[in-house]
């Protein structure tokens, strides 16, 4: 299972998204968290329709997207999304 965290420099909410992602990672064995800066991966961000930061995307093992949060989800919202990806 994969959690993609899209961020940008000087993004205050991105710090909160990092904390929520780290909490989820600590609670869910095998959850891979990958952070990408939209400025470093502009083509990928555009291909994925990333319009704001932070954006969190949760994917199943087969790569299918099951959850997308532009902004910062609560820990419980994120854990529920991860459970759906299992």
DSSP file (Angstrom, degrees, kcal/mol; ACC not computed):
  #  RESIDUE AA STRUCTURE BP1 BP2  ACC     N-H-->O    O-->H-N    N-H-->O    O-->H-N    TCO  KAPPA ALPHA  PHI   PSI    X-CA   Y-CA   Z-CA
    1    1 A X              0   0    0      0, 0.0    31,-2.1     0, 0.0     2,-0.4   0.000 360.0 360.0 360.0 143.7    0.0    0.0    0.0
    2    2 A X  E     -aB  32  59A   0     57,-2.0    57,-2.9    29,-0.2     2,-0.5  -0.957 360.0-166.2-128.6 136.3    1.3    3.4   -0.9
    3    3 A X  E     -aB  33  58A   0     29,-3.2    31,-2.7    -2,-0.4     2,-0.5  -0.985  12.2-162.5-118.5 119.5    0.7    6.9    0.4
    4    4 A X  E     -aB  34  57A   0     53,-3.2    53,-2.6    -2,-0.5     2,-0.6  -0.902   1.6-165.2-103.3 125.7    1.9    9.7   -1.9
    5    5 A X  E     -aB  35  56A   0     29,-3.0    31,-2.8    -2,-0.5     2,-0.5  -0.948   3.2-161.8-113.4 113.6    2.3   13.1   -0.2
    6    6 A X  E     +aB  36  55A   0     49,-3.2    49,-1.8    -2,-0.6    48,-0.7  -0.853  22.4 163.1 -98.3 126.1    2.6   16.1   -2.6
    7    7 A X  E     -a   37   0A   0     29,-2.8    31,-2.8    -2,-0.5     2,-0.3  -0.731  24.0-150.4-132.3 176.7    4.0   19.2   -1.1
    8    8 A X    >   -     0   0    0     -2,-0.2     3,-1.1    29,-0.2     6,-0.1  -0.977  35.7 -86.4-147.9 159.3    5.6   22.5   -2.0
    9    9 A X  T 3  S+     0   0    0     -2,-0.3     3,-0.1     1,-0.2    29,-0.0  -0.325 111.0  17.1 -64.2 147.2    8.1   24.8   -0.3
   10   10 A X  T 3  S+     0   0    0      1,-0.2     2,-0.8     2,-0.1    -1,-0.2   0.753  85.4 143.7  62.6  27.4    6.8   27.4    2.1
   11   11 A X    X>  -     0   0    0     -3,-1.1     4,-0.7     1,-0.2     3,-0.6  -0.854  33.0-168.4 -99.9 103.9    3.5   25.4    2.5
   12   12 A X  H >> S+     0   0    0     -2,-0.8     3,-1.1     1,-0.2     4,-0.8   0.910  86.5  52.0 -61.7 -44.3    2.4   25.7    6.1
   13   13 A X  H 3> S+     0   0    0      1,-0.2     4,-2.1     2,-0.2    -1,-0.2   0.753  95.6  72.9 -64.7 -20.5   -0.3   23.0    5.8
   14   14 A X  H <> S+     0   0    0     -3,-0.6     4,-2.3     1,-0.2    -1,-0.2   0.856  91.3  56.4 -62.2 -34.1    2.3   20.6    4.4
   15   15 A X  H <X S+     0   0    0     -3,-1.1     4,-1.9    -4,-0.7    -1,-0.2   0.904 107.8  47.5 -63.7 -40.6    3.9   20.3    7.8
   16   16 A X  H  X S+     0   0    0     -4,-0.8     4,-2.4     2,-0.2    -2,-0.2   0.886 110.4  52.2 -66.8 -38.3    0.5   19.2    9.2
   17   17 A X  H  X S+     0   0    0     -4,-2.1     4,-2.4     1,-0.2    -2,-0.2   0.875 107.6  52.6 -65.3 -36.8    0.1   16.7    6.3
   18   18 A X  H  X S+     0   0    0     -4,-2.3     4,-2.5     2,-0.2    -1,-0.2   0.916 109.7  49.0 -62.6 -43.1    3.6   15.3    7.1
   19   19 A X  H  X S+     0   0    0     -4,-1.9     4,-2.4     2,-0.2    -2,-0.2   0.927 112.4  46.8 -63.8 -45.2    2.6   14.8   10.7
   20   20 A X  H  X S+     0   0    0     -4,-2.4     4,-2.2     1,-0.2    -1,-0.2   0.909 113.8  48.9 -63.8 -41.8   -0.6   13.0    9.8
   21   21 A X  H  X S+     0   0    0     -4,-2.4     4,-2.5     1,-0.2    -1,-0.2   0.899 111.1  49.8 -64.2 -41.1    1.2   10.8    7.3
   22   22 A X  H  X S+     0   0    0     -4,-2.5     4,-2.1     2,-0.2    -2,-0.2   0.893 109.5  51.5 -65.6 -39.7    3.9   10.0    9.8
   23   23 A X  H  X S+     0   0    0     -4,-2.4     4,-1.4     2,-0.2    -2,-0.2   0.929 111.8  47.0 -61.7 -44.6    1.3    9.0   12.4
   24   24 A X  H  X S+     0   0    0     -4,-2.2     4,-1.9     1,-0.2     3,-0.2   0.908 110.7  52.1 -63.2 -42.1   -0.5    6.7    9.9
   25   25 A X  H  < S+     0   0    0     -4,-2.5     6,-0.3     1,-0.2    -1,-0.2   0.871 108.3  51.3 -62.4 -37.1    2.8    5.2    8.9
   26   26 A X  H  < S+     0   0    0     -4,-2.1    -1,-0.2     1,-0.2    -2,-0.2   0.802 115.9  41.7 -69.4 -28.7    3.7    4.5   12.5
   27   27 A X  H  < S+     0   0    0     -4,-1.4     2,-0.6    -3,-0.2    -2,-0.2   0.690 108.8  60.6 -92.2 -20.7    0.3    2.7   13.0
   28   28 A X  S >< S-     0   0    0     -4,-1.9     3,-1.6    -5,-0.1    -1,-0.2  -0.897  77.6-140.7-117.2 105.4    0.0    0.8    9.7
   29   29 A X  T 3  S+     0   0    0     -2,-0.6     3,-0.1     1,-0.2    -3,-0.1  -0.360  87.0  19.6 -61.1 138.0    2.8   -1.8    9.1
   30   30 A X  T 3  S+     0   0    0      1,-0.3     2,-0.6    -5,-0.1    -1,-0.2   0.459  83.0 141.8  84.5   0.3    3.9   -1.9    5.5
   31   31 A X    <   -     0   0    0     -3,-1.6     2,-0.6    -6,-0.3    -1,-0.3  -0.667  39.3-152.8 -78.6 120.5    2.5    1.5    4.6
   32   32 A X  E     -a    2   0A   0    -31,-2.1   -29,-3.2    -2,-0.6     2,-0.5  -0.842   7.9-162.9 -95.7 123.5    5.0    3.2    2.2
   33   33 A X  E     -a    3   0A   0     -2,-0.6     2,-0.5   -31,-0.2   -29,-0.2  -0.926   7.4-176.3-109.4 125.1    5.0    7.0    2.4
   34   34 A X  E     -a    4   0A   0    -31,-2.7   -29,-3.0    -2,-0.5     2,-0.5  -0.980   8.5-159.1-123.0 121.7    6.6    8.9   -0.5
   35   35 A X  E     -a    5   0A   0     -2,-0.5     2,-0.4   -31,-0.2   -29,-0.2  -0.847  12.0-178.3-100.7 134.2    6.8   12.7   -0.4
   36   36 A X  E     -a    6   0A   0    -31,-2.8   -29,-2.8    -2,-0.5     2,-0.5  -0.995  23.1-135.5-132.2 137.4    7.3   14.6   -3.6
   37   37 A X  E >>  -a    7   0A   0     -2,-0.4     4,-1.4   -31,-0.2     3,-1.1  -0.790  15.4-139.3 -88.8 128.9    7.6   18.4   -4.1
   38   38 A X  T 34 S+     0   0    0    -31,-2.8     7,-0.2    -2,-0.5    -1,-0.1   0.813 102.5  58.4 -60.0 -30.1    5.5   19.6   -7.0
   39   39 A X  T 34 S+     0   0    0    -32,-0.3     3,-0.4     1,-0.2    -1,-0.3   0.804 108.4  45.5 -69.5 -28.0    8.3   21.9   -8.2
   40   40 A X  T <4 S+     0   0    0     -3,-1.1    -1,-0.2     1,-0.2    -2,-0.2   0.730 125.5  30.4 -85.0 -23.6   10.6   18.9   -8.5
   41   41 A X  S  X S+     0   0    0     -4,-1.4     4,-2.5     1,-0.1    -1,-0.2  -0.440  70.2 151.1-131.4  58.3    8.1   16.7  -10.3
   42   42 A X  H  > S+     0   0    0     -3,-0.4     4,-2.3     1,-0.2     5,-0.2   0.872  74.2  49.7 -64.1 -37.6    5.9   19.2  -12.3
   43   43 A X  H  > S+     0   0    0      2,-0.2     4,-2.7     1,-0.2    -1,-0.2   0.924 112.8  46.5 -67.2 -43.2    5.0   16.7  -15.1
   44   44 A X  H  > S+     0   0    0      2,-0.2     4,-2.0     1,-0.2    -2,-0.2   0.918 112.4  51.0 -63.8 -42.9    4.0   14.0  -12.7
   45   45 A X  H  <>S+     0   0    0     -4,-2.5     5,-2.8    -7,-0.2     4,-0.5   0.914 112.5  46.4 -61.1 -42.7    1.9   16.4  -10.6
   46   46 A X  H ><5S+     0   0    0     -4,-2.3     3,-1.2     1,-0.2    -2,-0.2   0.926 110.2  52.7 -65.4 -44.4    0.2   17.7  -13.7
   47   47 A X  H 3<5S+     0   0    0     -4,-2.7    -1,-0.2     1,-0.3    -2,-0.2   0.851 112.5  46.2 -58.9 -34.7   -0.5   14.1  -14.9
   48   48 A X  T 3<5S-     0   0    0     -4,-2.0    -1,-0.3    -5,-0.2    -2,-0.2   0.478 114.5-116.8 -88.2  -3.1   -2.0   13.3  -11.6
   49   49 A X  T < 5 +     0   0    0     -3,-1.2     2,-0.7    -4,-0.5    -3,-0.2   0.820  48.0 172.1  72.8  30.6   -4.1   16.4  -11.4
   50   50 A X      < +     0   0    0     -5,-2.8    -1,-0.2    -6,-0.2     3,-0.1  -0.649   6.1 163.8 -75.2 115.3   -2.4   17.9   -8.4
   51   51 A X        +     0   0    0     -2,-0.7     2,-0.3     1,-0.2    -1,-0.2   0.555  59.2  19.8-110.8 -13.6   -3.9   21.4   -8.1
   52   52 A X  S    S-     0   0    0     19,-0.0     2,-0.4   -46,-0.0    -1,-0.2  -0.985  83.2 -86.1-152.3 159.3   -2.9   22.3   -4.5
   53   53 A X  S    S+     0   0    0     -2,-0.3   -40,-0.2     1,-0.1   -46,-0.2  -0.952  96.8  36.2-122.1 145.2   -0.6   21.3   -1.8
   54   54 A X  S    S+     0   0    0    -48,-0.7    17,-3.4    -2,-0.4     2,-0.4   0.572  72.4 166.0 -77.3 154.5   -0.6   19.4    0.3
   55   55 A X  E     -BC   6  70A   0    -49,-1.8   -49,-3.2    15,-0.3     2,-0.5  -0.996  16.9-161.1-130.9 130.9   -2.4   16.6   -1.6
   56   56 A X  E     -BC   5  69A   0     13,-2.1    13,-2.7    -2,-0.4     2,-0.4  -0.944   5.9-172.4-113.0 130.9   -2.4   13.0   -0.2
   57   57 A X  E     -BC   4  68A   0    -53,-2.6   -53,-3.2    -2,-0.5     2,-0.5  -0.990   6.7-159.8-123.3 129.6   -3.2   10.1   -2.4
   58   58 A X  E     -BC   3  67A   0      9,-2.3     8,-2.8    -2,-0.4     9,-1.3  -0.932  14.0-172.2-108.9 131.3   -3.6    6.5   -1.0
   59   59 A X  E     -BC   2  65A   0    -57,-2.9   -57,-2.0    -2,-0.5     6,-0.2  -0.922  20.6-124.2-123.7 146.9   -3.2    3.6   -3.5
   60   60 A X    >   -     0   0    0      4,-2.5     3,-2.1    -2,-0.3    26,-0.1  -0.259  45.1 -92.0 -73.4 173.0   -3.8   -0.1   -3.2
   61   61 A X  T 3  S+     0   0    0     24,-0.5    -1,-0.1     1,-0.3    25,-0.1   0.818 128.4  57.5 -57.5 -31.8   -1.0   -2.5   -4.0
   62   62 A X  T 3  S-     0   0    0      2,-0.1    -1,-0.3     1,-0.1     3,-0.1   0.449 121.4-107.6 -81.5   1.9   -2.2   -2.7   -7.6
   63   63 A X  S <  S+     0   0    0     -3,-2.1     2,-0.2     1,-0.3    -2,-0.1   0.351  70.2 145.2  92.6  -5.9   -1.8    1.1   -7.9
   64   64 A X        -     0   0    0      1,-0.1    -4,-2.5    -5,-0.1     2,-0.4  -0.476  51.7-121.9 -69.7 132.4   -5.5    2.0   -7.9
   65   65 A X  E     +C   59   0A   0     -6,-0.2    -6,-0.2    -2,-0.2     3,-0.1  -0.597  36.4 168.4 -75.7 129.1   -6.3    5.2   -6.2
   66   66 A X  E     +     0   0A   0     -8,-2.8     2,-0.3    -2,-0.4    -7,-0.2   0.524  64.6  22.2-115.4 -12.9   -8.7    4.8   -3.3
   67   67 A X  E     -C   58   0A   0     -9,-1.3    -9,-2.3    18,-0.0     2,-0.4  -0.978  53.3-177.3-158.2 139.7   -8.4    8.2   -1.6
   68   68 A X  E     -C   57   0A   0     -2,-0.3     2,-0.5   -11,-0.2   -11,-0.2  -0.987   4.1-175.6-140.4 131.0   -7.4   11.7   -2.4
   69   69 A X  E     -C   56   0A   0    -13,-2.7   -13,-2.1    -2,-0.4     2,-0.7  -0.899  11.8-162.4-129.4 103.5   -7.3   14.6    0.0
   70   70 A X  E    S+C   55   0A   0     -2,-0.5   -15,-0.3   -15,-0.2     2,-0.2  -0.770  79.0  14.1 -76.5 120.6   -6.4   18.1   -1.2
   71   71 A X  S    S-     0   0    0    -17,-3.4     2,-0.7    -2,-0.7   -15,-0.2  -0.686 116.9 -41.2 105.6-168.0   -5.5   19.7    2.1
   72   72 A X        -     0   0    0     -2,-0.2     2,-0.1   -17,-0.1    -2,-0.1  -0.871  52.8-156.4-106.2 113.4   -4.9   18.0    5.4
   73   73 A X        -     0   0    0     -2,-0.7     2,-0.1    -4,-0.2   -53,-0.1  -0.415  28.5-102.6 -76.6 161.7   -7.1   15.0    6.4
   74   74 A X     >  -     0   0    0      1,-0.1     4,-2.3    -2,-0.1     5,-0.2  -0.399  33.3-108.8 -73.2 163.7   -7.6   14.1   10.0
   75   75 A X  H  > S+     0   0    0      1,-0.2     4,-2.7     2,-0.2     5,-0.2   0.918 121.3  50.9 -59.1 -42.3   -5.7   11.1   11.2
   76   76 A X  H  > S+     0   0    0      2,-0.2     4,-2.3     1,-0.2    -1,-0.2   0.895 108.3  51.0 -65.5 -39.7   -8.9    9.1   11.4
   77   77 A X  H  > S+     0   0    0      2,-0.2     4,-2.0     1,-0.2    -1,-0.2   0.921 113.1  46.6 -60.7 -42.9   -9.9   10.1    7.8
   78   78 A X  H  X S+     0   0    0     -4,-2.3     4,-2.4     2,-0.2    -2,-0.2   0.913 111.1  50.5 -67.8 -42.3   -6.5    8.9    6.6
   79   79 A X  H  X S+     0   0    0     -4,-2.7     4,-2.3     1,-0.2    -1,-0.2   0.881 109.6  51.6 -64.0 -37.2   -6.6    5.6    8.6
   80   80 A X  H  X S+     0   0    0     -4,-2.3     4,-1.8     2,-0.2    -1,-0.2   0.913 110.0  49.3 -63.7 -42.8  -10.1    4.9    7.2
   81   81 A X  H  X S+     0   0    0     -4,-2.0     4,-1.1     1,-0.2    -2,-0.2   0.900 110.5  50.3 -62.3 -41.2   -8.8    5.5    3.6
   82   82 A X  H >X S+     0   0    0     -4,-2.4     4,-0.7     1,-0.2     3,-0.5   0.900 107.1  54.4 -64.8 -40.5   -5.9    3.2    4.3
   83   83 A X  H >< S+     0   0    0     -4,-2.3     3,-0.8     1,-0.2    -1,-0.2   0.873 105.7  53.3 -61.0 -36.4   -8.2    0.5    5.6
   84   84 A X  H 3< S+     0   0    0     -4,-1.8    -1,-0.2     1,-0.2    -2,-0.2   0.771 104.2  57.2 -67.9 -25.4  -10.2    0.7    2.3
   85   85 A X  H <<        0   0    0     -4,-1.1   -24,-0.5    -3,-0.5    -1,-0.2   0.621 360.0 360.0 -81.3 -12.4   -6.9    0.2    0.4
   86   86 A X    <<        0   0    0     -3,-0.8    -1,-0.2    -4,-0.7    -2,-0.1   0.494 360.0 360.0 -74.4 360.0   -6.3   -3.1    2.2
